[in-house]
Amino acid sequence: MDDYKYMLLALNEAKKAYDNNEVPVGAVIVKNDKVLSRAYNRKEQLKCSLEHAELIAIKEACGKVDNWRLIDSTLYVTLEPCPMCASAIKQSRINRIVYLLDNKNENIQRIVNEILFLEDANQPVEKVKLDINKFAPEDVKILSSFFKKIRN
């Protein structure tokens, strides 16, 4: 599976979020080298705190496979998931998350890792961080500029 190829699709979704004055987070779910869903943050647009890119992508992918279990699927997301999304990822049985930017809050990172790696009835979720420097600067410009602006 070409992680960088699918992350470019997630980056395209993040651009849509940015263009709609949303936090530029994009998500893509892939299974067997086939894209099941694509989504971007829509919290502001839909005025609902649940409209994270990951949750929208999960709902769409479940509809496509007609099952709430997304076993053997990979979620590509531009920003490390929040605890709410991590719980949904774990519950939907997604096996792997590939992301670009870390959540800078160490407490949130710890909570997310506890959720994803919890040894329960569900398998732990593999978490892979891609090297943002392997992307063309224009591909990640929106992400880097947006998050630098809000973190300064």
N, C-alpha and C positions, 0 to 999 in steps of 0.2 A: 504494500500500500504506500502510495506517495504522500507522506504527511504534508509536504510543502505545497503540493498541488491542491489538496483539500483546504489547507489553511488559506490559500489565496481566495477560495470561494467564501470562507468565513470573513476575510478582510473586505470582500465586496459587499457582504451583508452589513458589516460595520460602517462602511461608507454610506449606505442607505440610512442607517440610524443617525449618523452625523448630519446628513442632509436634512433630516427631520428634527433637528435639535434634540436628539437623544444622546445618551452616553454611547459612544461608538463600540458596541459589543455586537459581534456577529457570531452565529453558530451554524454548524453543518453536521448532520448525522449521516454516517456512511456505514453500510453493511455489505460485505462481499464485493467491495469496490463499486458499489452503486450508491448514489446520493439518495437518501430517503427524505431528507428535509433540509431546508435553509430558513434562517430567521434572523431577525435583528431586534434589539431592544425597542419596545413600544410603550413604555410606562407613561411618558408624557402624553403621547398621542391618545392612548386609550384610558388615561387617568386611573391606572390600576397598578399597584405595586407588584403584582404577580406577572406582569408582562415582560419578563426577562427573556432574552434571546434563547437561552437554554430551554426554558419551560415551553416556549412556543414551538421550538424545534422538536421537543419530545412529544408534545401533543400531535403535531403533524405526522411525525414518523410512526407513532402508534396507530394512527388512522390509516396510514399507508399499508402497514403490515397486518392490520386488524388484530392487534394483540398489544397488551400493555407491557409485555416483556420485549425488550430490545437487545436480547442476548447476542453476543458476537458483534456488537456495534461499537463504533468509535465516534465520540463527540469532538469536533474541532471547534474551539472557541477562542476568541481573541484575548480574553481576560480570564484569569483563574476564577473559577466559579465561587459564588458566595455560599454560605451554609444552606440557604433555602434550595438553591439549585443543586448543590452537592447531594442533599437528601433525595431530591427527585431523580437525579442521575443514578444513585445507588438503588432506589426503589424500582426504577425502570430496567434494571439489570444491564445497563450499558457497561461494557467491560473496560473501556479505555477512554481517557480524556487527553487530548493534545491541545496545548494552549501556548500563547505567546508572552503575555505580560503577567507578572506576579501581582497578586493583591498585596499592597505595601503594608497592610495591617497584620502584624505578626499573630495577634490573637485570632483573627479571622482565618488566617492560614492554618493555624493549629487546629481550630474547630473543623475546618474543611477536611484536613488530613485525617482527623479522628473519624469523621463520618465515612470517608471514602475507603479507609483501610480497616474499618471495624470488621472484626471476624464474627459474623453472625450467619444467618441462613443464606445471605447473599455473598457472593464472592467479592473480595476486595477489588477496587477499581484501580487499574494501572493509570498513573499520571505521568505525562511526558511534556516537558517544556521544550519548545523549539527555539533555536537561536534566531532572534529577530534580525541579526546582522546578515543572515543569509537571504533576506528579502531585499528587493530593490527599494531604495529610500522612498520613492513615490508610493510604493505599496503600503508602507507603514507610517507614512507622514501624518495621517489623520490621528492615528493612535498616539504616537509619540507627542505630537503637539497638544492634543486634547489633555492627556494625562499630565504632561509637564505643566500646563496652564493651571489645572485644578489643584495640583500638589504644591505649587509655589505660592 
